[in-house]
Amino acid sequence: MTHPLSPSAHVDTFARDHLPPAELWPGLVLDPAGPEVLNCGAELLDTTIERFGADRPAFHSPGEPPWSYGELRARVDRIAHVLTDDLGVVPGNRVLLRGPTTRHLAACWLAVMKVGAVAVTVLAQQRAAELATMCEIGRVGHALCDARSVDDLAKAEVPGLRITTFGGDGPDDLLHRAAAKPSSYEAVPTAADDVALIAFTSGTTGRPKGCMHFHRDVLAIADTFSRHVLRPAPDDVFAGSPPLGFTFGLGGLVIFPLRAGASALLLEQAGPRQLLPALAEHRVSVLFTAPTAYRAMLADPDRDAYDLSALRRCVSAGENLPAATWQAWHDATGLRIINGIGATELLHIFVSAADDAIRPGTTGVPVPGWQARIVDDAGAELPDGEPGLLAVRGPVGCRYLADERQTVYVRHGWNITGDTYVREPDGYFRYVARADDMIISAGYNIAGPEVEDALLRHPDVTEAAVVGRPDASRGQIAVAYVVLRAGARQQPDALREFVKAELVPYKCPREIVFLDALPRTATGKLQRFRLREPGTVK
């Protein structure tokens, strides 16, 4: 089923012009009474203030007084004035957002929403080549960047990109400009199906894919997973490890708490060692992180010194949650981890379960508002108990930005996530494995070919292959098999540093194995399956 688009409020129509053809969209499960005009930034701030008041805390930051909803709105609206009055941003322009997870970055995102522009939030750790590619794909013309994260963005040398920094000392700093602006801004009346954000995800080929999501999509993930599974209360305090450049973090740390009138603790450093003391100090009640972090917190020798009594909701996504990890966390804390599977293409979690409905070792059942089934390669539904491809559809669907891989992800009207699952007879979905070559390590997606390309840029490397290997603590690790030019020295540490200079550090191989030749078929095709089996290639 296709749904005609509403009249757009975008002056710059690039995003809508590059949506996939309607016949390539997945089927959508939509509320027919949904509004045609909707600005998610206004809904998350103005409407929430109407419901709960302006004096409630919205964002916390270590060592700083909290921002109330009223203060947050004033800051957002001042930034919105800078965007439109000073920088000339018009509805539909793509605005890149870059920096550590801070209240200022979140305020910038909300301001981009209110002015009707399209947010392209990236990771603070991503390197110049990665940033240049995303800016090229998204035709990005403006960037709001934390002053501490501007170097690689400047090195990207994106043609025509206007970079405005925040958190610096100069008179042109965004926050300095914003201080002189009015504290109220009337949000642009965007269409519910105007593109609000482009989230980039790695593909198995290595070239990132821009996933376009509408204003209605932003609220849909809050009104499905958050409302029905998390069931947050206004007094909840959210926190977690995923950065805002990942939709897992954007939902869990900004969209979900603001939709519920709750607050969020935004941490620049949110590894397991930072999480435990922060959870205790700020009385966090809702936690978002990956299984790797739960295992690391369990292993922390000082864990019992931290008071986690305020914690009531623990969410895990990004990689499969083993039953043993779930049980160990429950034994230690009495808390049931809410497992879930989501995707950048679908914005957030669509299969999950909470409370007494949780079954360790399974992901859960379709979130209310979503449908899921198991299919074969031809799209035919498979019987319970038989492994196949996970197919889902709901209020949000995959819409790649001008990318032919749309027909790979969307087939027969369903989103095919790239995961092999089994549906049990009672309706629960159990993860089996990834169905493609994506490496998932500690919740991060790593495309082997992208890392291979970086390795091959080193002058000593003539061949490279990167695969995932099972790992007890991280789920998988990336292992690189490398063939060097004749006479070159084996220097794994130097190769790692080279890759870290080319790609975001989490993509760097944990292990590098040097070979005289890569295993190939008689026709020259790389035999990746042999590399995935330790000891079979020497």
N, C-alpha and C positions, 0 to 999 in steps of 0.2 A: 504494500500500500504506500503510495506517495502522498505527501502533504504539501499543498501549494504554499509558497512563501508569502509572508505579509509584506506590505510596502516598507522598504528599508529607510532608516533614518541616516544611513551612511552617505556622506558626501564623497568619500574615497571608497569606491565600490570594489576594490581589488579582491577582498576576501570573498564576498558573495559571488563575484565573477568567476572565481576559481574553485567554487564548490564542485564536487563530482556531479555528473548528470543525475537527475532525480531517480532514474531507473537503476542506478548503481547504489542507492542508499539502502540500508537495511530497513526492514519493517519497523515502525515505531509504535510504541504503546503510549498514547498521549491522552491527556484530559481534554475532551472536545470543548470544554468550557474555559480553557485557559485563555488568559488575556492576549490580545495581539500586540499591545504596547507594554513593554516591560524592561526596566533597567535594573539589573541585578545589584549594582552598587547602591542604588537608592533603596531597594528592598532590604538589603543587608544592614544599611545604616538608618535611613529615615524611617522606614516602616518599623524596624525593630525598636527604635526610640519611641515611636508612637505607642507601641505595645507595652514596653517595659520601663520607659523613662530614660533620661539622659545621664543620670547620676551613677548608674551602675558601672562597675569596672569592665573594660573591654579588653585591653591588652596590658600584660605585665612584662616587665623587663628586669633582670637581676640588678639590684642596687639602685633602682629608680622607682619613684612613685608610679602607681598604675595610671594609665590613661582611662578616663571615663568614656562612655559612649559619646557624650557631648563634646569632650575634648577631641576625641578621634574624628568626629564629623567635622569639627572646625578645621582641623589640620588637613583632612582630606579635601575639603572644599577650597581651602586656600591653595593647595597644590593644583587642584582643578583649574583655578583661575590662572595660575602660572602656565599651565599647559595650553590653555586656549588664548589667553591675552598676550603672553610674552613669546611663547614658542610656536604659536600658530597651528597647534594640533587641531585637526578637524575630525568629525566622526568618521570612523573607518580607517584612519591612519594606524599603522602598526607601531607600537611603542615597546621597545625592549626594556625589561626590568632585570637588573643584575645586582647582586650583593648578598651578604650573609642574611640569615633569617632574623630580621629586626622589625620593630614596630613601624619604622619609617618605610621599609620596603613594602610592608602590608598596606600602609596608607597610600603609597604610590599606586599599588594595584587597584585599590578601591577608587582612587581618583581617575585612573584610566577608564574604569568602568563607567563612572558618572559622566565623563565627557563623551562617552560613546565611541572611544577608540578601541583598539584591539590589543590586548596585553600579550606580550611574548616574554614569559618569565623563564630565565635560563639560570644555570647554576653558577655560583661565584667562582667555582674551580675550573670551569670550562676554558679551554685554550683558544688562542686567536684563530686557528684554522677552523675549529668547530663553530665558533661564533660567526666567522665570515660566511660559512655555508648556510647557517640558519638565517642570517640576515639576507642572504641572496635569495633563498627560497621564499621567505616571507616578505620580501621587498620592504625591509624595515627602514624607516627614515628618521626615527627619534629613539633615544635611549635615556633612561633615568638610571644612573649607576652610582652605587655606593662609592665614595671617593677612594676607599681602600681597595676596590676591585676594578679600577678603571684601566690598569696597564694593558692587560691582554685585549680588552675591547678596543683600545686605541691601536694596538699592534695589528688588529684585524684589518685596519684600513678599509673599512666599508665605505664605498663611494656614496657621498651625500648624507652620511649618518651624522645627525646632530646629537652630541652627547652632552647631557646635563648631569652634573654630579650632585650628590647630596651627602651631608655629613662633613663637608670641608669648611674652610675658613674664608674663602673668597666671596666677594660681593655677588658673583654670578651663581653661587651655590643655590640649589633649588630651595632649600629650607630658609635661607636668608631672603630670597625673593618672596617666598610664600608668607613670611611674617608680616609683610606690608599689604597683603591682599585681604579682601573681605572674607569673613568667616562663614558665609553662606553661598551656596551655588545650586542652581536649579538643574537637576540632572537632565541630560539629553533624553528625549522620549524615544529610546530605541525600540525597534520591533523585538518581540520575544524571540524571533529567529534571526536577528542580526548576530553576526559573529562577535563574541565577547573576548575570546582568547584563542591563541594558537599554542598548543603544547607539543613540543618536539619529543619524539621517541626514536630510539635506535631501531633500525631494521636489520634483518640478518645479512643484508648486503652491505651494511655499514653506513649508507647514506641516510641521514635522519628524515623522518616523515613528520610533516606538520599536521597535527590533529586539530581540526577547527570545531569549536564548541560555542553554542549559542547562549544568550542571556538566560533563556528558559532552562538550559542544561545545568547551569550553575546552581539554580535553585532546585532542580529535579534531584540531584544527588543528595541534597540536604533533606528533601521531602520524601525520599525513599529510604536509603540506608540509615542516615542519621536519625530520622524521625521514628522509623519502625524497628530498627535493630539497636542502635545506641540508646535511643530514648533519653536525650539530654535534658537537664533541668537548668533554669537560669542561674543557679548558684554553682554550676559545674565550672571547674578550671581545667582547660585542655592543655596538653603539652605533648611533645614527641620529637623524634629524631629526623623525619623526612623534611628536606628543605622546601621552600615554596616553589622552587623550580620543578618539583615533581607534583603532579596533581594529587597524589596521596597526601602530601603535606599541605597543599593549598586547601584541600577539603577539610582535613582534620584540624588545622590550626587557624583557619580564617573563616571559611564558609560555614562549617557546622556550628562553631560557637556563636558566631554573629547571628545566624538564623534563629538560634534558640535563646538569644539574649544572655548568653553565658560569656565567659572570658577565656583568654588563652595566654599562656606563658610562652613567649617567643625567645628561643635560645640560639645564640650564634654558634656555640659549641654544644652539640647534643649527642655525643657518644655515650656509651653505657656509664662511663666514669663520671660524666657530668650529669646524666639523667638522675641517678639515685639521690644525690644531695638536693637537686632542684625539686624533685618530686616531694621530698620531705619538707623543704623550706617553704615552698609555695602552696602546700596542701593541694597538690594536683589530684583531680578525681578521674580524669579521662586521659588515657595514654595511647599514643599511636607510635608504633615502632615495628621492626622486623624481628623474626625469630632469632636471628643472630644476636640482637641486643638483649632479648630476654635470657638467652643462654649466658651471655657475658655478665649480666647483672646477677644471675643466680650464682655464678662462679666468683663474684666479688667477695673477698674475705671480710670486708666491712659492711656487707649488706644488712646484717641485723642491727647495725647502729642507726639506720635510717628509719624514721617513722613513716610508714606508707599507709597508715590507717585511713587517710582520706581517699585513697585510690579505690574506685569502684568499677571502672570500665577499662579493660586492657584490650587493645585492638592489634591484630597482627595481619600484615599483608606484605606483598612484595616478593615473597617466596613461600614455598610450602612449609606449613607448620607441622613438624613431626609430633606424633602423639606423645612421645617421651618428653619433649620440651613442654608441651601443654601440661602434662601430669606433674612434672617437676616444679613448674611455676605454681600450680594449684596447691601442691603439697607445702610449698614454702610460704605462700601468701594467702591461701584460701580463695584466691580469685580465679575465675574461669576466663581464659583468654578467648576473645571473640575472633575467630579465624575468618578470613575473607579473601576472595580473589577479585581484583579489579584490573583495569587496563587504562593506559593513557587514552586509547581510542574511545573508551566509554567513560572516561573522566574519573570514576571511582569504583567502589565495591558493588558487585551485583549478585554474588552468591555468598551467604554468610548465615550465622545463627548465633543467638545469645541466650544466656541464662540456662534454664533447664532444657532448652532445645539443642544445646551444644552437644555434639558427639565427637570426642577426641579421635583424631585420625581421619576425619572428614572435613571438608570445607564448609558444608552446610547445605542450605536450600536456597532457591531463588529469593532474593529480597523482594518484598511486596512492591509491585510495579514492574517487575522484571520476569522474563520467561527464560528457561534454559532447557536444553536437551542434548543428547549425545548422538552424533551423526557420523556416517562414513564419508569417504572422500567425494562421493557423489551427492551428498546432502541428505541421504535417506536416514531416518531415525533408527537407531539401534535399540535392541531390547535391553532391559535392565541387566546389569552384571557384565555386559560386554564393553570393553574399552573402545573409545572412539574420540572424535574431536568434540570439544565443548563449543556449543553454539548458543548464543544468547541474543536477546533483544529486549528493549525496554524504552524508556522515555528519552534515552541518549543513544546515538548511533555513531559509528565510525564515518567520518567525512575527512578524508585526506586532502591536503592542499595540493591540487594539480599533480597527483601522483598515481601512476598506473598500478601501484600495488593495492589500490582500492578494491580491485577485483579479486585479490588474494584474501583480503581480510573479510570482505562482504561477499557471501555466496548464498544464492537461493533465498535472499531476503534476511539472512542471519549473519551476525558478527561471529567469525571463527577466530577464537582467541589465540590459537597456536598451542593449546594445552590438550594433552590426552587425559580424559577423565572416565570414570565409571559412575553410572547412576545406580545406586542401590535400590532394591525393591521397595523400600519405604520412602524413596524420593530424595535421599541424601546423595550429594555429589562428592566423590572421592578422587583426589588428585593421583595421577599415575606418573606423568612425566611431561616435559616439553615435547611438542611434536615437531619443532624446528631446531635450528642451530643456535638459538639464543642461549647465552650463558647467564644464569641468574646467580649472583654471588652477593650474599648478605643483603638481599633485597634490591640490588642494582642490576639493571639489564646491561649486558656487555655483548656487543656484536663482534664475533670473532674476526670477520673480514675487515672491520674498521681498525682493529688492533694490528692485524696483518699489514695493512697499508702503511701504518705508522712505522712498523718495524722495517718494512722494505724501503723506507726513505733513508735508513741508515746506510752509509756507503759500504759497510762490510757485509751486509745481509743480501743474499741472492734469492733465498726462498724462505717463506714463513707460513706457518699454519697455527691457528689458535683454537683450542677446544676447551670445553668444560670438563673438570674432573670432580667427582663427588668429594665432599669435605665435611667432616663431622661438625665443625663449628660454623661454617659459612654456607652450607648447602652445596655449593660448587665453588671452585676456584678456576681462574683462567690460566691455562698452561700453554706456553708458546714453544713450538718446535721450530728450530731455526737452522738453516744451512748458510754457512759463511763463505765468502769468497776465498780462493786459495791463498794461504799464507796469513789470513787474519787471525788474531788472537781471540780466544773465548773469554769475553768480559761481560758476564751477565749483569753485574751491577751497573756498568756503563750503559748497557742496552736499556735497562729499566729507567734510568735517568733520562735517556733520550726519549722514550715513550712518554714519560711524565711531562716532558716539555712540549709534546705534541698533542696529548689528550688529557682529559680530566683524570686525575691520579687513580681513581677507583678502577679504571680500565686497564691499568698496568698489569701485565702477567705476574702472578705470584711465583711462578716457577718458569724458568727458561731451560729447555733441553736442546743441546746441540747435536745435530745429526749430519751424517755425510750426504744423505738424500732423503727426501720425503717419500713415504709409501704411495705409489700410484698404480693405477691399472695399466694394462697393456696399451690402452689408448691415451694414457697420460692423465686420467682423472684422479684427483687426490682422494685417498682412502681415509677419510676422517675417522671412520669407525675404528680403524686400527690404532689411531692416536689416542682414542678415548679409553683404550684398554691398557693399563699400565703393564709394562714388561713385554709387550708384543712387538715393539719397535725399538731397535738399538742403533 
